Amino acid sequence: MSKRNRASVSLPKGVHRVISRGREYFYYQIGRGTDHEGDRIKLPNDPRSPEFWQAVRQAQGLIGQVPADTIGALIDAYETAWPGLPRKLTEGTREQYRRSLKVVRTAWGDLQASSLKPSHVQALIEKLGANTPGSANNVLDALRAMCRWACGPRELLDRDPTQGVVHFDRGEGHRPWTPEQLSYADEHLTGMLRRAYVLARYTGQRASDIIRLGWTDVDDGGFGLRQKKTGVRPWCPIFPELDTEMSKWERRPGPFLLQDNGRPFTTNQLWKVFNAAREETPLDGAVWHGLRANAAIRLRQANHSIAAICDMLGMSPPIVER
């Protein structure tokens, strides 16, 4: 591994890199350079290896031996390798993989990686899928990506334990909002929640993207913003209904949606505001992603082609057709 690739690895707190006589070394030392610095502990020289992360755990005070070939260590090595992968993962994919691999770590963190079998994976996916098939599919995707990375030239796994395990049926997807729900939202939503609603309804973008939209994203009468989840950059026209709403909004730097304290929304914070507003109203059961479906339906009814809708919403043809 080149020194340049090693330098790109994000090192945990307390770990530092030293170059001496053209060679690089890694050490763990809490409070380095302060009056309370701890002992300096030598670490393995490859920060992408499971052994490196085993040594970090031991240096941090974990009691007992942590095997270097466990599922937990394999997850550490995989996540550390992301910056150097030939096919880059988007930040949205990384976040989803991190969440899903936490489930894997909880289930088998101390299990020897070579002992994981397809029957184990099948049992976990079936258990998760009984209540949340979407989450089960996400866990399987993340685990499969990690195992494929670990197989082959890296020789961290001899076989892929996800082989033969299949996804749950995706079903009909998120339901679009009903005419009653759309009418209620048009009449009753106000403030930032109304802004979020019209942005989601008339751009068809995810909640994680509408919270980032602002005046600087307007490009030749439409929005051009790289999607957080997929990295796709759709171009969505600003339709007259949205243009009328936007004409009332102040022109300032930053996103359209701001909290009462002036800070941008996170996706979770936007959900909290929406959850409070939809209780005991016709919006009960509605989700942000449903407005993405409404946007696709509206565009199809306006006789836009499948390809054009894909370009506007950043969807795949099968999703648009569904």
C-alpha positions as CSV (number, residue, x, y, z in Angstrom):
1,M,0.0,0.0,0.0
2,S,1.3,3.4,-0.9
3,K,2.0,6.0,1.8
4,R,-0.4,8.4,0.0
5,N,-3.2,5.9,0.4
6,R,-2.4,5.2,4.0
7,A,-2.4,8.9,4.8
8,S,-5.9,9.2,3.4
9,V,-7.2,6.9,6.2
10,S,-9.2,8.7,8.9
11,L,-7.4,7.8,12.2
12,P,-9.2,7.6,15.5
13,K,-8.6,10.0,18.4
14,G,-5.3,9.3,20.1
15,V,-3.6,7.7,17.0
16,H,-0.9,9.7,15.2
17,R,1.3,9.1,12.2
18,V,5.1,9.6,12.3
19,I,7.5,9.6,9.4
20,S,11.1,8.8,10.2
21,R,13.9,8.3,7.7
22,G,11.4,7.8,4.9
23,R,9.3,5.3,6.7
24,E,5.9,5.8,8.4
25,Y,4.9,4.5,11.9
26,F,1.7,4.7,13.8
27,Y,1.3,5.2,17.6
28,Y,-1.4,5.5,20.1
29,Q,-1.0,8.1,22.8
30,I,-3.7,9.9,24.8
31,G,-3.1,13.6,25.6
32,R,-0.1,13.8,23.3
33,G,1.8,17.1,23.8
34,T,-0.1,18.0,27.1
35,D,0.8,17.7,30.7
36,H,-1.3,14.5,31.0
37,E,-0.1,12.5,28.0
38,G,-0.2,8.8,28.4
39,D,2.1,6.0,27.3
40,R,3.2,5.9,23.7
41,I,2.1,2.5,22.2
42,K,3.4,1.3,18.9
43,L,0.7,0.1,16.4
44,P,0.9,-2.1,13.3
45,N,2.0,-0.1,10.2
46,D,-1.1,-0.8,8.0
47,P,-4.1,1.2,9.2
48,R,-6.4,-0.8,6.8
49,S,-5.7,-4.1,8.4
50,P,-7.9,-5.8,11.1
51,E,-4.7,-6.2,13.2
52,F,-4.3,-2.4,13.3
53,W,-7.8,-1.9,14.7
54,Q,-7.3,-4.8,17.2
55,A,-4.2,-3.0,18.5
56,V,-6.1,0.3,18.7
57,R,-8.9,-1.3,20.8
58,Q,-6.3,-2.9,23.2
59,A,-4.5,0.5,23.5
60,Q,-7.8,2.2,24.3
61,G,-8.1,-0.2,27.3
62,L,-10.3,-3.0,26.1
63,I,-9.8,-5.9,28.4
64,G,-8.8,-9.2,26.9
65,Q,-7.7,-10.3,23.5
66,V,-9.7,-9.0,20.5
67,P,-9.3,-11.4,17.6
68,A,-8.2,-9.8,14.4
69,D,-10.4,-12.0,12.2
70,T,-13.8,-11.3,13.8
71,I,-16.8,-9.8,12.0
72,G,-16.3,-6.7,14.1
73,A,-12.7,-6.3,13.0
74,L,-13.7,-7.0,9.4
75,I,-16.2,-4.1,9.6
76,D,-13.5,-1.8,11.0
77,A,-11.2,-2.7,8.1
78,Y,-13.9,-2.3,5.5
79,E,-15.0,1.1,6.7
80,T,-11.4,2.3,6.9
81,A,-10.8,1.2,3.3
82,W,-13.7,3.3,1.9
83,P,-11.6,6.3,0.8
84,G,-9.3,4.2,-1.3
85,L,-11.9,2.0,-3.1
86,P,-11.7,2.2,-6.9
87,R,-15.5,2.7,-7.0
88,K,-16.2,5.5,-4.6
89,L,-19.1,5.3,-2.2
90,T,-21.3,8.4,-1.8
91,E,-21.7,9.9,1.6
92,G,-25.3,8.7,1.6
93,T,-24.3,5.2,0.9
94,R,-21.6,5.3,3.6
95,E,-24.1,6.4,6.2
96,Q,-26.6,3.7,5.2
97,Y,-23.8,1.1,5.3
98,R,-22.7,2.3,8.7
99,R,-26.2,2.0,10.1
100,S,-26.7,-1.5,8.6
101,L,-23.3,-2.8,9.7
102,K,-24.0,-1.8,13.3
103,V,-26.8,-4.4,13.1
104,V,-24.3,-6.9,11.8
105,R,-21.8,-6.0,14.5
106,T,-24.5,-6.4,17.2
107,A,-25.4,-9.9,15.9
108,W,-21.9,-11.3,15.2
109,G,-19.2,-8.8,16.3
110,D,-17.1,-11.4,18.1
111,L,-17.8,-14.2,15.7
112,Q,-14.8,-15.4,13.6
113,A,-15.4,-14.1,10.1
114,S,-14.6,-17.4,8.6
115,S,-17.4,-19.0,10.7
116,L,-20.2,-16.9,9.3
117,K,-22.4,-19.0,7.1
118,P,-25.3,-18.3,4.6
119,S,-27.7,-20.0,7.1
120,H,-26.7,-17.4,9.7
121,V,-27.2,-14.5,7.3
122,Q,-30.6,-16.0,6.1
123,A,-31.8,-16.3,9.7
124,L,-30.9,-12.6,10.5
125,I,-32.4,-11.3,7.4
126,E,-35.7,-13.2,7.9
127,K,-35.8,-12.0,11.5
128,L,-35.4,-8.4,10.4
129,G,-37.7,-8.7,7.4
130,A,-40.6,-9.9,9.5
131,N,-41.2,-6.3,10.6
132,T,-39.0,-4.1,8.4
133,P,-38.2,-5.7,5.1
134,G,-36.6,-2.5,3.8
135,S,-34.1,-2.4,6.6
136,A,-33.5,-6.1,6.1
137,N,-32.6,-5.5,2.5
138,N,-30.3,-2.6,3.5
139,V,-28.4,-4.8,6.0
140,L,-28.0,-7.6,3.3
141,D,-26.7,-5.0,0.8
142,A,-24.1,-3.6,3.2
143,L,-23.0,-7.1,4.4
144,R,-22.8,-8.3,0.8
145,A,-20.7,-5.3,-0.2
146,M,-18.3,-5.9,2.7
147,C,-18.0,-9.6,2.0
148,R,-17.3,-9.1,-1.7
149,W,-14.6,-6.5,-0.8
150,A,-13.0,-9.0,1.7
151,C,-12.9,-11.9,-0.8
152,G,-10.5,-12.2,-3.7
153,P,-7.1,-10.6,-3.6
154,R,-7.5,-9.2,-0.1
155,E,-7.9,-12.8,1.2
156,L,-9.7,-11.7,4.3
157,L,-12.5,-14.2,3.6
158,D,-12.4,-17.4,1.7
159,R,-16.1,-17.3,0.6
160,D,-19.1,-15.0,0.6
161,P,-21.5,-15.9,3.3
162,T,-24.3,-13.9,1.7
163,Q,-24.3,-16.2,-1.3
164,G,-27.8,-17.4,-2.1
165,V,-29.5,-15.0,0.4
166,V,-32.2,-13.0,-1.4
167,H,-33.9,-9.6,-0.9
168,F,-37.4,-9.3,0.4
169,D,-39.9,-8.2,-2.2
170,R,-39.8,-4.4,-2.3
171,G,-43.6,-4.3,-2.6
172,E,-45.4,-1.3,-3.9
173,G,-43.1,1.3,-2.3
174,H,-44.2,4.4,-0.4
175,R,-47.8,5.4,-1.0
176,P,-48.4,8.8,-2.6
177,W,-50.3,11.3,-0.6
178,T,-54.1,11.1,-1.2
179,P,-56.0,14.1,-2.7
180,E,-57.4,14.7,0.8
181,Q,-53.9,14.9,2.3
182,L,-52.7,17.2,-0.4
183,S,-55.7,19.5,0.0
184,Y,-55.2,19.5,3.8
185,A,-51.5,20.4,3.4
186,D,-52.3,23.2,0.9
187,E,-54.8,24.7,3.4
188,H,-53.1,24.2,6.8
189,L,-49.4,23.9,6.6
190,T,-47.5,27.1,7.3
191,G,-44.0,28.5,7.8
192,M,-41.0,26.2,7.1
193,L,-43.1,23.1,7.1
194,R,-45.1,24.5,4.2
195,R,-41.9,25.4,2.4
196,A,-40.7,21.8,2.9
197,Y,-44.0,20.4,1.6
198,V,-44.0,22.4,-1.6
199,L,-40.4,21.7,-2.3
200,A,-40.9,18.0,-1.8
201,R,-44.2,18.0,-3.8
202,Y,-43.0,19.9,-6.8
203,T,-39.3,18.8,-7.0
204,G,-39.9,15.1,-6.1
205,Q,-36.6,15.1,-4.1
206,R,-36.0,13.3,-0.8
207,A,-36.2,15.0,2.6
208,S,-32.4,14.7,2.9
209,D,-32.1,16.8,-0.3
210,I,-34.9,19.4,0.2
211,I,-33.3,20.6,3.4
212,R,-30.2,21.5,1.4
213,L,-31.9,23.4,-1.4
214,G,-31.4,27.1,-1.6
215,W,-31.2,30.0,-4.1
216,T,-27.7,29.1,-5.2
217,D,-29.1,25.7,-6.5
218,V,-31.3,27.5,-9.0
219,D,-29.9,26.8,-12.5
220,D,-31.6,28.1,-15.6
221,G,-35.1,27.9,-14.3
222,G,-34.7,24.6,-12.4
223,F,-32.9,23.0,-9.5
224,G,-29.6,21.2,-9.9
225,L,-28.4,19.5,-6.7
226,R,-26.4,16.3,-6.3
227,Q,-28.6,13.9,-4.3
228,K,-27.1,12.9,-1.0
229,K,-28.1,9.3,-1.1
230,T,-27.1,8.3,-4.7
231,G,-24.8,11.1,-5.9
232,V,-27.1,11.5,-9.0
233,R,-27.5,15.1,-10.1
234,P,-31.0,15.6,-11.5
235,W,-32.3,18.8,-13.0
236,C,-35.9,19.6,-11.9
237,P,-37.8,22.5,-13.5
238,I,-39.3,25.0,-11.1
239,F,-42.9,24.5,-11.9
240,P,-45.4,27.4,-11.7
241,E,-46.9,26.2,-8.4
242,L,-43.5,26.2,-6.8
243,D,-42.4,29.4,-8.5
244,T,-45.4,31.2,-7.0
245,E,-44.5,30.0,-3.5
246,M,-40.8,30.9,-3.9
247,S,-41.7,34.4,-5.0
248,K,-42.7,35.0,-1.3
249,W,-39.4,33.8,0.1
250,E,-36.6,36.1,1.1
251,R,-33.4,35.9,-0.9
252,R,-30.5,35.1,1.3
253,P,-27.5,32.7,1.4
254,G,-28.0,29.2,2.7
255,P,-30.9,26.7,2.5
256,F,-34.5,27.7,2.2
257,L,-35.4,25.8,5.3
258,L,-34.2,27.1,8.6
259,Q,-35.2,26.3,12.2
260,D,-36.4,28.9,14.7
261,N,-32.8,29.3,15.9
262,G,-31.6,30.1,12.4
263,R,-29.8,26.9,11.8
264,P,-30.4,24.5,8.9
265,F,-32.6,21.5,9.4
266,T,-31.3,18.0,9.6
267,T,-33.5,15.2,8.2
268,N,-34.4,14.0,11.7
269,Q,-35.4,17.5,12.8
270,L,-37.6,18.0,9.8
271,W,-39.3,14.7,10.6
272,K,-39.9,15.8,14.2
273,V,-41.7,19.0,13.0
274,F,-43.7,17.0,10.5
275,N,-44.6,14.3,13.0
276,A,-46.0,16.9,15.4
277,A,-48.1,18.5,12.7
278,R,-49.6,15.3,11.3
279,E,-50.9,13.9,14.6
280,E,-54.7,13.5,14.5
281,T,-55.0,15.0,11.1
282,P,-55.5,13.6,7.6
283,L,-51.7,13.6,7.3
284,D,-51.5,10.8,9.8
285,G,-49.6,8.0,7.9
286,A,-48.2,10.3,5.2
287,V,-44.4,10.3,4.7
288,W,-42.1,12.7,2.9
289,H,-41.1,10.0,0.4
290,G,-44.8,9.7,-0.7
291,L,-44.5,13.2,-2.2
292,R,-41.7,11.8,-4.4
293,A,-44.3,9.4,-5.7
294,N,-46.8,12.2,-6.2
295,A,-44.3,14.1,-8.3
296,A,-43.6,11.1,-10.5
297,I,-47.4,10.5,-11.0
298,R,-48.0,14.2,-11.9
299,L,-45.2,14.2,-14.5
300,R,-46.5,11.0,-16.1
301,Q,-50.0,12.4,-16.2
302,A,-48.5,15.4,-18.0
303,N,-47.2,13.1,-20.7
304,H,-43.5,13.4,-19.8
305,S,-41.4,10.5,-21.0
306,I,-40.0,7.9,-18.6
307,A,-36.5,9.2,-19.4
308,A,-37.4,12.8,-18.8
309,I,-38.9,12.0,-15.4
310,C,-35.8,10.0,-14.5
311,D,-33.7,13.1,-15.3
312,M,-36.0,15.4,-13.3
313,L,-36.3,13.3,-10.2
314,G,-33.2,11.2,-10.2
315,M,-35.1,7.9,-10.2
316,S,-34.5,4.7,-12.2
317,P,-36.9,3.7,-14.9
318,P,-38.3,0.7,-13.0
319,I,-39.2,3.0,-10.0
320,V,-40.9,5.6,-12.2
321,E,-42.9,2.8,-14.0
322,R,-43.9,1.3,-10.6
